Amino acid sequence: MRKLLSSPVKMPLSAAENQIYQNVLKYFTPLSLNLMAVKVVNRPDEFTGWCREFIRLCREELNMELLDEEQFLPLKKLQDSLEAGFTISQCKMARIAPWPIFIGFVEQQNELHALDERLRLLNYVKNNCQLPLADLSLEDRLVFAGKHTANHVYHTYNFDTEWFASTKGAKLFHLLLEQCPEKFDVALAHIPLTGDVNYDEYQKFVTDFQKIFSDYAQEQSADSSVKSKAPLPAATRLLAMRRPDQFIALNNNKIDMFCKGLSIVKFSNTDFSSYWHDMIGTLRTLPWWNQAEPEQTITDSNTAESLDDNSSDVSSTIGTDVITEQEEAIDEKDNTNLELTIWHNRAILIDLFLFADADLSQNSNYIRARDKALNKAPKKSNTTFRKNSKETVEEMVDKALMSEDLPEYMLSKRDSIIAQVKKGKSVEKVIALMRAIFG
């Protein structure tokens, strides 16, 4: 562990990465006795891998049973710092990556970041949500706006509507979206569906978007000087759904991560000017974003179908070499289509440079809804126990772990939870602490 901890000293760290490293050392101190007992085999020589390996050791190798209650907070801060370091290091690569590196990286993130599911969301928006918001069904409007509900049934909405940036916490935004969707349509109409979006078009959107909130504030108050701050994250969600090749969808945490990773001054969640000039301005300098639109080598969708239909006839006359060539042509078409799809969504897909743990894709609202409908989720259980319950600690913990809203990784923490409960902590508190640390 000592060698791993000191490894970044020999790495060419940026100022932001070095600050992260100093934070790691600070939060490591109260956990030093516990972490020094962890066996370290892998010692990456670059900062991205170093952060990921350190995170893995904290999550999988650290003996949670030996932690005191006051050590949970520094452990969470340690992991938050490592995740931030990972993202910053990844974004540093994003700043210089040419298109072939970018496309290869995005494809490699398929399983970890649920790329297929994210692309299904973007494809659904493109094909079903380009009508005015006022004309969409409530469910489709919320797909565009980034809020999942129980009405998003899995067999129709085979994706999590909240990928990229959830807006479920923006209550005023959703209230206004429900009451006056046509006003949001007026704002979005300033953003063209093709070509680069310019500053004047963006600023017209911002003016109309902000007016929706300021008008509402004035209606609710006798004091006309009272103004409501329009939320930047909700606006970026709308912009990125309309033009995923031009805009990055943000939430409060992503503002901090991307500002650090892209080496721009952090701005607030109401600063529309810095979002355009600093973040989108930086995005437009990146080599992969400036890549010309890829060309499709096979544009006729009937071509691949005809190859399949005729394959048996061809094989009987000219052998398997032609079949192999046909299969390669079909694969080439699929790869080209994927590359083109990624290009048309390249700005919003910068999300794939953020840290993701192994549970991210499985925590999708779509996956949860699907598994629940197919009776694959654990049975519900009442996790509130009577003070004088005669149940053993093990029985109480097992009942709590049957709750359907717990992530699967929590089952692997059973022994650690039992140990903490035996020290006098409640089951609910221990699980809450675990979730705060591991997500």
ABEGO torsion letter per residue (X at the ends): XAAAAAAAAABBBBAAAAAAAAAAAAAAAAAAAAAAABBBABBBABAAAAAAAAAAAAAAABBAAABBAAAAAAAAAAAAAAAAAAAAAAAAAAAABBAAAAAAAAAAAAAAAGAAAAAAAAAAAAAAAABBAAABBAAAAAAAAGBBBAABBAAABABBAABGBBAAABAAAAAAAAABAAAAAAAAAABBABEBBBAAAAAAAAAAAAAAAAAAAAAABABAABBBBBBAAAAAAAAAAABAAABBBBBAAAAAAAAAAAGBBBBBAABAAAAAAAAAAAAAABAAAABBBBBBABABAAAAAAAAAAAAAAAAAAEAAAAAAAAAAAAAAAAAAAAAAAAAAAAAAAAAABBBBAAAAAABAAAAAAAAAAGABBBBBBABBBAABABBAAAAAAAAAABAABBAAAAAAAAAAAAAAAAGBBAAAAAAAAAAAAX
